[in-house]
């Protein structure tokens, strides 16, 4: 497995965990947790996708 694919897998895994935490927060009525998980998830996902797409230029 290439390192690029490993990084993409980790990004998807972390984003998935953040999504699950956000859903649990939503079900518990904790809007602060939902907003925090959504914001962090967007940042991690955006950074990860940008890193993977520009892998040859960066590394």
C-alpha positions as CSV (number, residue, x, y, z in Angstrom):
1,X,0.0,0.0,0.0
2,X,1.3,3.4,-0.9
3,X,1.8,6.0,1.8
4,X,-0.7,8.2,-0.1
5,X,-3.4,5.6,0.3
6,X,-2.5,5.1,4.0
7,X,-2.9,8.8,4.7
8,X,-6.2,8.9,2.8
9,X,-7.4,5.9,4.9
10,X,-6.4,7.6,8.1
11,X,-8.2,10.8,7.1
12,X,-11.3,8.9,6.3
13,X,-11.1,7.0,9.5
14,X,-10.7,10.1,11.7
15,X,-13.4,11.9,9.8
16,X,-15.7,9.0,10.4
17,X,-15.0,8.9,14.1
18,X,-15.8,12.7,14.3
19,X,-19.0,12.1,12.4
20,X,-20.1,9.4,14.8
21,X,-19.2,11.6,17.8
22,X,-21.3,14.4,16.2
23,X,-24.3,12.1,15.7
24,X,-24.1,10.9,19.3
25,X,-23.9,14.6,20.4
26,X,-26.9,15.4,18.3
27,X,-28.9,12.5,19.7
28,X,-28.0,13.7,23.2
29,X,-29.0,17.3,22.4
30,X,-25.5,18.7,22.8
31,X,-25.3,21.2,20.0
32,X,-21.9,22.4,21.1
33,X,-20.4,19.0,20.5
34,X,-22.1,18.7,17.1
35,X,-20.7,22.1,16.0
36,X,-17.2,21.3,17.4
37,X,-17.1,17.9,15.7
38,X,-18.3,19.3,12.4
39,X,-15.7,22.1,12.4
40,X,-12.8,19.8,13.3
41,X,-14.1,17.2,10.8
42,X,-14.2,19.7,7.9
43,X,-10.7,20.9,8.8
44,X,-9.2,17.4,9.0
45,X,-11.0,16.2,5.8
46,X,-10.0,19.3,3.8
47,X,-6.4,19.2,4.9
48,X,-6.2,15.5,4.3
49,X,-7.7,15.6,0.8
50,X,-5.5,18.5,-0.2
51,X,-2.4,16.7,1.1
52,X,-3.3,13.5,-0.8
53,X,-4.1,15.3,-4.0
54,X,-0.8,17.3,-3.9
55,X,1.3,14.4,-2.6
56,X,3.9,14.5,-5.4
57,X,4.4,18.2,-5.0
58,X,4.8,18.1,-1.2
59,X,6.9,15.0,-0.8
